[in-house]
Amino acid sequence: MKKIILMVIGCIGLGFGAIGAVVPLLPAFPFLLLAAVCFAKSSKKLNDWFIGTKLYKNNLESYVKGQGMTKKTKIKVMVLVTILMTIGFVVMHKVPIGQIVLFFVWLFHMVYFGVIVKRKDKEEA
């Protein structure tokens, strides 16, 4: 049952990641990373297929290999996180503890993607 749930979540992540590869405001990276993790834990066949796709190679391969992310991808991820956290912050205007938690989650994302994740200098042809 767990494998089926992971496969479904992976397919949803893949779908949003594919949309994010085309739609400028939606970054593909986090959704494709979700798909990669779910596929790796649920099905070797599905994982092998996903790793062979152009979508994976263009968006995740360098990160998975420890080479980092491009500046453009890092900015897209940080902008999306900021927008989503801001919406949550506004919605929680009557829940100060929720706002504090969201702030620290946002801060963690900014530090992680801004400082910890290596920046890949060039796009490979």
Phi and psi in degrees as GROMACS dihedral restraints (atoms count N, CA, C in turn):
[ dihedral_restraints ]
;  ai    aj    ak    al  type     phi  dphi    fc
    3     4     5     6     1   -60.9    20    10
    4     5     6     7     1   -41.4    20    10
    6     7     8     9     1   -64.1    20    10
    7     8     9    10     1   -38.4    20    10
    9    10    11    12     1   -65.4    20    10
   10    11    12    13     1   -43.8    20    10
   12    13    14    15     1   -62.0    20    10
   13    14    15    16     1   -43.4    20    10
   15    16    17    18     1   -63.0    20    10
   16    17    18    19     1   -39.3    20    10
   18    19    20    21     1   -64.0    20    10
   19    20    21    22     1   -41.7    20    10
   21    22    23    24     1   -64.8    20    10
   22    23    24    25     1   -46.3    20    10
   24    25    26    27     1   -62.5    20    10
   25    26    27    28     1   -40.8    20    10
   27    28    29    30     1   -60.9    20    10
   28    29    30    31     1   -42.1    20    10
   30    31    32    33     1   -66.0    20    10
   31    32    33    34     1   -38.5    20    10
   33    34    35    36     1   -64.4    20    10
   34    35    36    37     1   -44.9    20    10
   36    37    38    39     1   -60.2    20    10
   37    38    39    40     1   -41.0    20    10
   39    40    41    42     1   -62.9    20    10
   40    41    42    43     1   -42.8    20    10
   42    43    44    45     1   -61.4    20    10
   43    44    45    46     1   -49.0    20    10
   45    46    47    48     1   -65.5    20    10
   46    47    48    49     1   -36.0    20    10
   48    49    50    51     1   -64.7    20    10
   49    50    51    52     1   -39.9    20    10
   51    52    53    54     1   -65.0    20    10
   52    53    54    55     1   -41.1    20    10
   54    55    56    57     1   -63.6    20    10
   55    56    57    58     1   -42.9    20    10
   57    58    59    60     1   -63.8    20    10
   58    59    60    61     1   -25.9    20    10
   60    61    62    63     1   -70.4    20    10
   61    62    63    64     1   -21.1    20    10
   63    64    65    66     1  -104.9    20    10
   64    65    66    67     1   -40.4    20    10
   66    67    68    69     1   -86.4    20    10
   67    68    69    70     1   122.4    20    10
   69    70    71    72     1   -61.8    20    10
   70    71    72    73     1   -34.7    20    10
   72    73    74    75     1   -79.0    20    10
   73    74    75    76     1   -19.2    20    10
   75    76    77    78     1  -103.4    20    10
   76    77    78    79     1   109.7    20    10
   78    79    80    81     1   -73.8    20    10
   79    80    81    82     1   139.2    20    10
   81    82    83    84     1   -77.2    20    10
   82    83    84    85     1   -31.7    20    10
   84    85    86    87     1   -51.5    20    10
   85    86    87    88     1   -56.9    20    10
   87    88    89    90     1   -63.3    20    10
   88    89    90    91     1   -35.4    20    10
   90    91    92    93     1   -71.2    20    10
   91    92    93    94     1   -39.3    20    10
   93    94    95    96     1   -70.0    20    10
   94    95    96    97     1   -34.1    20    10
   96    97    98    99     1   -65.0    20    10
   97    98    99   100     1   -41.5    20    10
   99   100   101   102     1   -59.5    20    10
  100   101   102   103     1   -45.6    20    10
  102   103   104   105     1   -61.0    20    10
  103   104   105   106     1   -43.7    20    10
  105   106   107   108     1   -61.3    20    10
  106   107   108   109     1   -44.9    20    10
  108   109   110   111     1   -64.2    20    10
  109   110   111   112     1   -46.7    20    10
  111   112   113   114     1   -63.8    20    10
  112   113   114   115     1   -43.6    20    10
  114   115   116   117     1   -66.3    20    10
  115   116   117   118     1   -38.9    20    10
  117   118   119   120     1   -63.6    20    10
  118   119   120   121     1   -34.0    20    10
  120   121   122   123     1   -89.0    20    10
  121   122   123   124     1   -10.2    20    10
  123   124   125   126     1  -112.7    20    10
  124   125   126   127     1   -37.5    20    10
  126   127   128   129     1  -154.5    20    10
  127   128   129   130     1   120.3    20    10
  129   130   131   132     1   -63.1    20    10
  130   131   132   133     1   -40.4    20    10
  132   133   134   135     1   -62.8    20    10
  133   134   135   136     1   -45.9    20    10
  135   136   137   138     1   -66.5    20    10
  136   137   138   139     1   -39.8    20    10
  138   139   140   141     1   -63.9    20    10
  139   140   141   142     1   -45.8    20    10
  141   142   143   144     1   -60.9    20    10
  142   143   144   145     1   -40.9    20    10
  144   145   146   147     1   -62.6    20    10
  145   146   147   148     1   -47.9    20    10
  147   148   149   150     1   -61.6    20    10
  148   149   150   151     1   -43.0    20    10
  150   151   152   153     1   -63.5    20    10
  151   152   153   154     1   -26.8    20    10
  153   154   155   156     1   -82.9    20    10
  154   155   156   157     1    -8.1    20    10
  156   157   158   159     1   -78.2    20    10
  157   158   159   160     1   153.8    20    10
  159   160   161   162     1   -65.6    20    10
  160   161   162   163     1   -34.0    20    10
  162   163   164   165     1   -58.7    20    10
  163   164   165   166     1   -45.5    20    10
  165   166   167   168     1   -65.0    20    10
  166   167   168   169     1   -48.5    20    10
  168   169   170   171     1   -63.5    20    10
  169   170   171   172     1   -36.4    20    10
  171   172   173   174     1   -77.7    20    10
  172   173   174   175     1   -26.9    20    10
  174   175   176   177     1  -113.2    20    10
  175   176   177   178     1   -30.5    20    10
  177   178   179   180     1  -119.1    20    10
  178   179   180   181     1   -27.3    20    10
  180   181   182   183     1   -53.6    20    10
  181   182   183   184     1   -47.3    20    10
  183   184   185   186     1   -65.1    20    10
  184   185   186   187     1   -36.4    20    10
  186   187   188   189     1   -66.7    20    10
  187   188   189   190     1   -45.6    20    10
  189   190   191   192     1   -63.4    20    10
  190   191   192   193     1   -35.8    20    10
  192   193   194   195     1   -79.2    20    10
  193   194   195   196     1     0.5    20    10
  195   196   197   198     1    83.5    20    10
  196   197   198   199     1    13.5    20    10
  198   199   200   201     1   -88.0    20    10
  199   200   201   202     1    -8.8    20    10
  201   202   203   204     1    96.2    20    10
  202   203   204   205     1  -168.6    20    10
  204   205   206   207     1  -122.4    20    10
  205   206   207   208     1   154.7    20    10
  207   208   209   210     1   -71.2    20    10
  208   209   210   211     1   157.4    20    10
  210   211   212   213     1   -58.4    20    10
  211   212   213   214     1   -40.8    20    10
  213   214   215   216     1   -61.4    20    10
  214   215   216   217     1   -44.2    20    10
  216   217   218   219     1   -66.6    20    10
  217   218   219   220     1   -42.0    20    10
  219   220   221   222     1   -61.1    20    10
  220   221   222   223     1   -42.4    20    10
  222   223   224   225     1   -64.9    20    10
  223   224   225   226     1   -44.4    20    10
  225   226   227   228     1   -58.2    20    10
  226   227   228   229     1   -46.2    20    10
  228   229   230   231     1   -62.4    20    10
  229   230   231   232     1   -45.9    20    10
  231   232   233   234     1   -66.5    20    10
  232   233   234   235     1   -36.9    20    10
  234   235   236   237     1   -65.9    20    10
  235   236   237   238     1   -45.2    20    10
  237   238   239   240     1   -62.5    20    10
  238   239   240   241     1   -44.8    20    10
  240   241   242   243     1   -60.2    20    10
  241   242   243   244     1   -42.9    20    10
  243   244   245   246     1   -63.3    20    10
  244   245   246   247     1   -43.5    20    10
  246   247   248   249     1   -62.7    20    10
  247   248   249   250     1   -48.1    20    10
  249   250   251   252     1   -65.3    20    10
  250   251   252   253     1   -41.1    20    10
  252   253   254   255     1   -67.2    20    10
  253   254   255   256     1   -35.9    20    10
  255   256   257   258     1   -64.6    20    10
  256   257   258   259     1   -42.4    20    10
  258   259   260   261     1   -60.0    20    10
  259   260   261   262     1   -47.1    20    10
  261   262   263   264     1   -62.2    20    10
  262   263   264   265     1   -39.5    20    10
  264   265   266   267     1   -62.0    20    10
  265   266   267   268     1   -44.8    20    10
  267   268   269   270     1   -66.3    20    10
  268   269   270   271     1   -43.2    20    10
  270   271   272   273     1   -63.5    20    10
  271   272   273   274     1   -31.7    20    10
  273   274   275   276     1   -91.7    20    10
  274   275   276   277     1    29.3    20    10
  276   277   278   279     1   -58.7    20    10
  277   278   279   280     1   -21.1    20    10
  279   280   281   282     1  -100.1    20    10
  280   281   282   283     1     4.9    20    10
  282   283   284   285     1  -124.7    20    10
  283   284   285   286     1    82.4    20    10
  285   286   287   288     1   -57.9    20    10
  286   287   288   289     1   -37.5    20    10
  288   289   290   291     1   -65.6    20    10
  289   290   291   292     1   -36.1    20    10
  291   292   293   294     1   -64.2    20    10
  292   293   294   295     1   -40.1    20    10
  294   295   296   297     1   -65.0    20    10
  295   296   297   298     1   -39.0    20    10
  297   298   299   300     1   -65.0    20    10
  298   299   300   301     1   -44.8    20    10
  300   301   302   303     1   -61.3    20    10
  301   302   303   304     1   -46.3    20    10
  303   304   305   306     1   -59.8    20    10
  304   305   306   307     1   -40.2    20    10
  306   307   308   309     1   -60.4    20    10
  307   308   309   310     1   -45.2    20    10
  309   310   311   312     1   -69.7    20    10
  310   311   312   313     1   -34.0    20    10
  312   313   314   315     1   -64.1    20    10
  313   314   315   316     1   -44.6    20    10
  315   316   317   318     1   -61.0    20    10
  316   317   318   319     1   -46.1    20    10
  318   319   320   321     1   -60.1    20    10
  319   320   321   322     1   -42.3    20    10
  321   322   323   324     1   -59.0    20    10
  322   323   324   325     1   -46.2    20    10
  324   325   326   327     1   -61.1    20    10
  325   326   327   328     1   -42.4    20    10
  327   328   329   330     1   -63.8    20    10
  328   329   330   331     1   -43.9    20    10
  330   331   332   333     1   -67.1    20    10
  331   332   333   334     1   -44.2    20    10
  333   334   335   336     1   -61.3    20    10
  334   335   336   337     1   -54.0    20    10
  336   337   338   339     1   -77.3    20    10
  337   338   339   340     1   -29.4    20    10
  339   340   341   342     1   -80.3    20    10
  340   341   342   343     1   -34.7    20    10
  342   343   344   345     1  -117.2    20    10
  343   344   345   346     1   -46.8    20    10
  345   346   347   348     1   -76.9    20    10
  346   347   348   349     1   -46.8    20    10
  348   349   350   351     1   -68.7    20    10
  349   350   351   352     1   125.8    20    10
  351   352   353   354     1   -63.4    20    10
  352   353   354   355     1   148.1    20    10
  354   355   356   357     1   -97.8    20    10
  355   356   357   358     1   125.7    20    10
  357   358   359   360     1   -83.0    20    10
  358   359   360   361     1   121.5    20    10
  360   361   362   363     1   -67.7    20    10
  361   362   363   364     1   -43.0    20    10
  363   364   365   366     1  -125.7    20    10
  364   365   366   367     1   151.2    20    10
  366   367   368   369     1   -77.1    20    10
  367   368   369   370     1   133.6    20    10
  369   370   371   372     1   -81.3    20    10
  370   371   372   373     1   143.3    20    10
